Amino acid sequence: MDVGELLRYQPDRGTKRGREEDPDEVKPSRKERASRNWHRDEEKALQDDERKVGTAEGPTNADDEDVEPVDEGAVKRMILTFEKRSYKNQELRIKFPDNPEKFMESELDLNDIIQEMHVIATIPDLYHLLVELNAVQSLLGLLGHENTDVCIAVVDLLQELTDIDTLHESEEGAQVLIDSLVEGQVIALLVQNLDRLDETVKEEADGVHNTLAIIENMTEFRPEICSDAAQQGLLQWLLKRLKAKLPFDANKLYCSEILAILLQNNDDTRELLGELDGIDVLLQQLSVFKRHDPSTAEEQEMMENLFDALCSCLMLSNNRDRFLKGEGLQLMNLMLREKKMSRCSALRVLDHAMIGPEGSDNCHKFVDILGLRTIFPLFMKSPKKMKKSGVSEKEHEEHVCSILASLLRNLKGQQRTRLLNKFTESDSEKVDRLMELYFKYLDAVRVADRKIEGEKHDMVRRGEILDDDLEDEFYLRRLDAGLFLLQLLCYNVAEICNSGLPQVRQRVMQILNMRGSSIKIIRHILKEYTENIGDGKTAEFRESEQKRILELIETL
């Protein structure tokens, strides 16, 4: 084998995950992590089989038929061999930096032992040996190796060692391994390695995919890692990768998912994304779906991940300002008009952008860009094509009514007048629709209440205690049945009845009388709403909001 052949040599790293399979045949579900990485389980089984065959056929001191059992002693010997080969390769590279013939053999030996170490992933109870014998730090050191093949082999090994199912097999072993990886700044090292991988080369693209899998595994096992990962350069790399002008592939889908995971319940990461102009990146990536539906199930999943990330960011008031300046409202409004698959998610984004006092500027701008012409047709009739995007009629109606509630709460002056005038148009048809939805969800909540009361009665009869936790569970069930939407509808009714438009108030009272109902029911629902308002909000916000709604109830 000459020098050229040595340099071109690609060691067998086992079966890779199905990163480039036919997207029409592979349809991963983001919510089902067990099947997340496109045939991960099947390929893991194949890798296990190949390792067993490799161990049986590989060069050992014993006969071919005798396979050395993997116990503590075998793992220690394997780690010792790894350390020796790693040191030897490092020594030869330093001694002969310009002569690959001198160190290539040691590099192949190093790669071989890294492949053999995959067997350790089948016995997580022995992970502590990797830490005690300093193998974890040595593996992390190899992430900066001059030969990207060695780096990719290490990434492949770390991905299998941190497989979430394997970690849960031994909590003690998993804790020790993850602690050591975090202490060794694994995320920062992985990001540095990502920067030098060329995704046009299949093996290196696989390395990127496995790197993202390591991060997903670690954040799922220990969610608090998300904040550190974002600060160590991962967030910046994800945004850069999403912006890259490369064809859609599994890596771009995976990037969108990791981004959505990092932003969950983490204000520091949301703020950092805003500072990195991440809102603009998300809007640019989503603008593709303004007039075109995703072409595959995987591309649709990526679109939903980006929408999830945007909604998470909008929980922070600073990001709402960036969203406004980046013309996010205009993009979402266009998506609503285009009637493509992105419409339902655009509605969700608008809901997040306008809710609460922090959404006031977005509410005013929405009216200025003629958003009322877009939102009211969706209020009057729920679209028929929502099933494609997996959104229920209840979810759609909840987002629309929440947007109307935010507009009624935040709008002032001329914009508020324009909104209220909509309820007087066409013989007050929008008031009729509001009351139609009110009775629809009032009936749904009453059905749930009767069921819950029956359960409570049975529990009391059996002598069981109804504690606070159980009462909270019952309240959540009522919310799921439609109570939250009913509260929004009652709030909207109270707002328009106190708007100073007598014909609107008269129409509400007329419909209530026709249905044998009363304004007292609306008052009761709003009072219950004020008692439970503001979970997760500041005490000042809760008090001011309760006071405002109680004033509405009194004038109602």
Solvent accessible surface area in square Angstrom, and as a share of the most:
residue,aa,sasa,rsa
1,M,149,0.67
2,D,86,0.45
3,V,50,0.29
4,G,28,0.27
5,E,78,0.35
6,L,23,0.11
7,L,100,0.50
8,R,169,0.62
9,Y,88,0.33
10,Q,96,0.43
11,P,14,0.09
12,D,116,0.60
13,R,15,0.05
14,G,29,0.27
15,T,39,0.22
16,K,33,0.14
17,R,19,0.07
18,G,7,0.07
19,R,8,0.03
20,E,108,0.49
21,E,61,0.27
22,D,66,0.34
23,P,50,0.32
24,D,97,0.50
25,E,137,0.62
26,V,9,0.05
27,K,140,0.59
28,P,18,0.11
29,S,41,0.26
30,R,52,0.19
31,K,164,0.69
32,E,105,0.47
33,R,72,0.26
34,A,67,0.52
35,S,52,0.33
36,R,2,0.01
37,N,0,0.00
38,W,10,0.04
39,H,71,0.32
40,R,17,0.06
41,D,73,0.38
42,E,99,0.44
43,E,19,0.08
44,K,51,0.21
45,A,54,0.42
46,L,88,0.44
47,Q,21,0.09
48,D,31,0.16
49,D,75,0.39
50,E,76,0.34
51,R,34,0.12
52,K,139,0.59
53,V,80,0.46
54,G,41,0.39
55,T,59,0.34
56,A,35,0.27
57,E,130,0.58
58,G,20,0.20
59,P,142,0.89
60,T,77,0.45
61,N,169,0.86
62,A,55,0.42
63,D,102,0.53
64,D,104,0.54
65,E,162,0.73
66,D,83,0.43
67,V,79,0.45
68,E,85,0.38
69,P,96,0.60
70,V,56,0.32
71,D,71,0.37
72,E,78,0.35
73,G,28,0.27
74,A,9,0.07
75,V,0,0.00
76,K,87,0.37
77,R,133,0.48
78,M,31,0.14
79,I,2,0.01
80,L,102,0.51
81,T,44,0.26
82,F,0,0.00
83,E,47,0.21
84,K,128,0.54
85,R,74,0.27
86,S,17,0.11
87,Y,143,0.54
88,K,106,0.45
89,N,2,0.01
90,Q,107,0.48
91,E,86,0.39
92,L,36,0.18
93,R,48,0.17
94,I,130,0.66
95,K,138,0.58
96,F,59,0.24
97,P,91,0.57
98,D,137,0.71
99,N,54,0.28
100,P,32,0.20
101,E,93,0.42
102,K,102,0.43
103,F,9,0.04
104,M,11,0.05
105,E,110,0.49
106,S,5,0.03
107,E,3,0.01
108,L,32,0.16
109,D,48,0.25
110,L,0,0.00
111,N,3,0.02
112,D,68,0.35
113,I,4,0.02
114,I,0,0.00
115,Q,31,0.14
116,E,92,0.41
117,M,1,0.00
118,H,6,0.03
119,V,27,0.15
120,I,1,0.00
121,A,5,0.04
122,T,72,0.42
123,I,46,0.23
124,P,7,0.05
125,D,101,0.52
126,L,28,0.14
127,Y,0,0.00
128,H,55,0.25
129,L,3,0.01
130,L,0,0.00
131,V,47,0.27
132,E,120,0.54
133,L,70,0.35
134,N,85,0.43
135,A,0,0.00
136,V,2,0.01
137,Q,71,0.31
138,S,25,0.16
139,L,1,0.00
140,L,4,0.02
141,G,56,0.54
142,L,17,0.08
143,L,4,0.02
144,G,59,0.57
145,H,15,0.07
146,E,119,0.54
147,N,34,0.17
148,T,33,0.19
149,D,19,0.10
150,V,3,0.01
151,C,0,0.00
152,I,1,0.00
153,A,0,0.00
154,V,0,0.00
155,V,1,0.00
156,D,3,0.01
157,L,0,0.00
158,L,1,0.01
159,Q,15,0.07
160,E,6,0.03
161,L,2,0.01
162,T,0,0.00
163,D,4,0.02
164,I,12,0.06
165,D,74,0.38
166,T,3,0.02
167,L,0,0.00
168,H,102,0.46
169,E,119,0.53
170,S,10,0.07
171,E,92,0.41
172,E,141,0.63
173,G,5,0.05
174,A,0,0.00
175,Q,78,0.35
176,V,47,0.27
177,L,1,0.00
178,I,0,0.00
179,D,71,0.37
180,S,9,0.06
181,L,0,0.00
182,V,51,0.29
183,E,141,0.63
184,G,15,0.14
185,Q,95,0.42
186,V,1,0.00
187,I,7,0.04
188,A,21,0.16
189,L,53,0.26
190,L,0,0.00
191,V,12,0.07
192,Q,116,0.52
193,N,2,0.01
194,L,5,0.02
195,D,86,0.45
196,R,92,0.33
197,L,18,0.09
198,D,68,0.35
199,E,38,0.17
200,T,111,0.64
201,V,61,0.35
202,K,105,0.45
203,E,57,0.25
204,E,26,0.11
205,A,2,0.02
206,D,6,0.03
207,G,0,0.00
208,V,1,0.01
209,H,3,0.01
210,N,5,0.03
211,T,0,0.00
212,L,0,0.00
213,A,0,0.00
214,I,0,0.00
215,I,0,0.00
216,E,4,0.02
217,N,2,0.01
218,M,0,0.00
219,T,5,0.03
220,E,69,0.31
221,F,28,0.12
222,R,41,0.15
223,P,87,0.55
224,E,119,0.53
225,I,7,0.04
226,C,11,0.06
227,S,31,0.20
228,D,70,0.36
229,A,0,0.00
230,A,2,0.02
231,Q,108,0.48
232,Q,51,0.23
233,G,24,0.23
234,L,0,0.00
235,L,0,0.00
236,Q,110,0.49
237,W,16,0.06
238,L,0,0.00
239,L,8,0.04
240,K,113,0.48
241,R,11,0.04
242,L,0,0.00
243,K,103,0.44
244,A,36,0.28
245,K,203,0.86
246,L,69,0.34
247,P,111,0.70
248,F,66,0.28
249,D,43,0.22
250,A,4,0.03
251,N,0,0.00
252,K,22,0.09
253,L,0,0.00
254,Y,0,0.00
255,C,0,0.00
256,S,0,0.00
257,E,1,0.00
258,I,1,0.01
259,L,0,0.00
260,A,5,0.04
261,I,19,0.10
262,L,0,0.00
263,L,0,0.00
264,Q,97,0.43
265,N,143,0.73
266,N,25,0.13
267,D,78,0.40
268,D,91,0.47
269,T,1,0.00
270,R,20,0.07
271,E,43,0.19
272,L,34,0.17
273,L,0,0.00
274,G,2,0.02
275,E,106,0.48
276,L,56,0.28
277,D,93,0.48
278,G,0,0.00
279,I,3,0.01
280,D,59,0.31
281,V,8,0.04
282,L,0,0.00
283,L,11,0.06
284,Q,106,0.47
285,Q,26,0.12
286,L,0,0.00
287,S,41,0.27
288,V,90,0.52
289,F,6,0.02
290,K,43,0.18
291,R,122,0.45
292,H,127,0.57
293,D,61,0.32
294,P,14,0.09
295,S,97,0.62
296,T,33,0.19
297,A,44,0.34
298,E,0,0.00
299,E,30,0.13
300,Q,43,0.19
301,E,19,0.09
302,M,8,0.03
303,M,0,0.00
304,E,34,0.15
305,N,0,0.00
306,L,0,0.00
307,F,0,0.00
308,D,33,0.17
309,A,0,0.00
310,L,0,0.00
311,C,6,0.04
312,S,19,0.12
313,C,0,0.00
314,L,0,0.00
315,M,112,0.50
316,L,32,0.16
317,S,53,0.34
318,N,75,0.39
319,N,0,0.00
320,R,14,0.05
321,D,67,0.35
322,R,70,0.26
323,F,0,0.00
324,L,43,0.21
325,K,167,0.71
326,G,29,0.28
327,E,104,0.47
328,G,0,0.00
329,L,0,0.00
330,Q,49,0.22
331,L,18,0.09
332,M,0,0.00
333,N,7,0.04
334,L,61,0.31
335,M,0,0.00
336,L,4,0.02
337,R,112,0.41
338,E,55,0.25
339,K,138,0.58
340,K,76,0.32
341,M,34,0.15
342,S,1,0.00
343,R,30,0.11
344,C,14,0.08
345,S,4,0.03
346,A,0,0.00
347,L,2,0.01
348,R,55,0.20
349,V,0,0.00
350,L,0,0.00
351,D,14,0.07
352,H,46,0.21
353,A,0,0.00
354,M,0,0.00
355,I,74,0.38
356,G,10,0.10
357,P,58,0.37
358,E,87,0.39
359,G,0,0.00
360,S,32,0.21
361,D,86,0.45
362,N,3,0.01
363,C,0,0.00
364,H,40,0.18
365,K,72,0.30
366,F,0,0.00
367,V,0,0.00
368,D,74,0.39
369,I,34,0.17
370,L,68,0.34
371,G,0,0.00
372,L,8,0.04
373,R,157,0.57
374,T,10,0.06
375,I,0,0.00
376,F,6,0.02
377,P,78,0.49
378,L,12,0.06
379,F,4,0.02
380,M,55,0.24
381,K,132,0.56
382,S,15,0.09
383,P,21,0.13
384,K,171,0.72
385,K,153,0.65
386,M,14,0.06
387,K,182,0.77
388,K,140,0.59
389,S,19,0.13
390,G,63,0.60
391,V,32,0.18
392,S,54,0.35
393,E,87,0.39
394,K,62,0.26
395,E,80,0.36
396,H,4,0.02
397,E,7,0.03
398,E,43,0.19
399,H,32,0.14
400,V,2,0.01
401,C,0,0.00
402,S,6,0.04
403,I,0,0.00
404,L,1,0.01
405,A,8,0.06
406,S,5,0.04
407,L,0,0.00
408,L,1,0.01
409,R,51,0.19
410,N,6,0.03
411,L,1,0.01
412,K,131,0.56
413,G,57,0.54
414,Q,135,0.60
415,Q,35,0.16
416,R,56,0.21
417,T,73,0.43
418,R,85,0.31
419,L,0,0.00
420,L,15,0.08
421,N,68,0.35
422,K,40,0.17
423,F,2,0.01
424,T,38,0.22
425,E,76,0.34
426,S,77,0.50
427,D,110,0.57
428,S,9,0.06
429,E,67,0.30
430,K,14,0.06
431,V,0,0.00
432,D,49,0.26
433,R,29,0.10
434,L,0,0.00
435,M,1,0.00
436,E,98,0.44
437,L,2,0.01
438,Y,0,0.00
439,F,13,0.06
440,K,86,0.36
441,Y,9,0.03
442,L,8,0.04
443,D,70,0.36
444,A,38,0.30
445,V,5,0.03
446,R,101,0.37
447,V,86,0.50
448,A,18,0.14
449,D,40,0.21
450,R,159,0.58
451,K,132,0.56
452,I,6,0.03
453,E,101,0.45
454,G,35,0.33
455,E,54,0.24
456,K,40,0.17
457,H,118,0.53
458,D,51,0.27
459,M,26,0.12
460,V,93,0.54
461,R,175,0.64
462,R,151,0.55
463,G,62,0.60
464,E,77,0.34
465,I,149,0.76
466,L,53,0.27
467,D,74,0.38
468,D,113,0.59
469,D,111,0.57
470,L,38,0.19
471,E,70,0.31
472,D,85,0.44
473,E,90,0.40
474,F,8,0.03
475,Y,46,0.18
476,L,108,0.54
477,R,81,0.29
478,R,46,0.17
479,L,46,0.23
480,D,108,0.56
481,A,31,0.24
482,G,1,0.01
483,L,1,0.01
484,F,68,0.28
485,L,0,0.00
486,L,2,0.01
487,Q,3,0.01
488,L,15,0.07
489,L,0,0.00
490,C,0,0.00
491,Y,12,0.04
492,N,1,0.01
493,V,0,0.00
494,A,0,0.00
495,E,10,0.05
496,I,1,0.00
497,C,7,0.04
498,N,50,0.25
499,S,26,0.17
500,G,67,0.64
501,L,42,0.21
502,P,84,0.53
503,Q,85,0.38
504,V,0,0.00
505,R,83,0.30
506,Q,121,0.54
507,R,53,0.19
508,V,0,0.00
509,M,68,0.30
510,Q,97,0.43
511,I,26,0.13
512,L,1,0.01
513,N,107,0.55
514,M,148,0.66
515,R,135,0.49
516,G,72,0.69
517,S,20,0.13
518,S,43,0.28
519,I,21,0.11
520,K,144,0.61
521,I,46,0.23
522,I,0,0.00
523,R,81,0.29
524,H,125,0.56
525,I,10,0.05
526,L,0,0.00
527,K,113,0.48
528,E,32,0.14
529,Y,42,0.16
530,T,5,0.03
531,E,123,0.55
532,N,60,0.31
533,I,14,0.07
534,G,11,0.11
535,D,131,0.68
536,G,89,0.85
537,K,100,0.42
538,T,84,0.49
539,A,50,0.38
540,E,131,0.59
541,F,40,0.17
542,R,83,0.30
543,E,115,0.52
544,S,62,0.40
545,E,13,0.06
546,Q,47,0.21
547,K,133,0.56
548,R,63,0.23
549,I,1,0.01
550,L,72,0.36
551,E,88,0.40
552,L,21,0.10
553,I,20,0.10
554,E,138,0.62
555,T,87,0.51
556,L,8,0.04
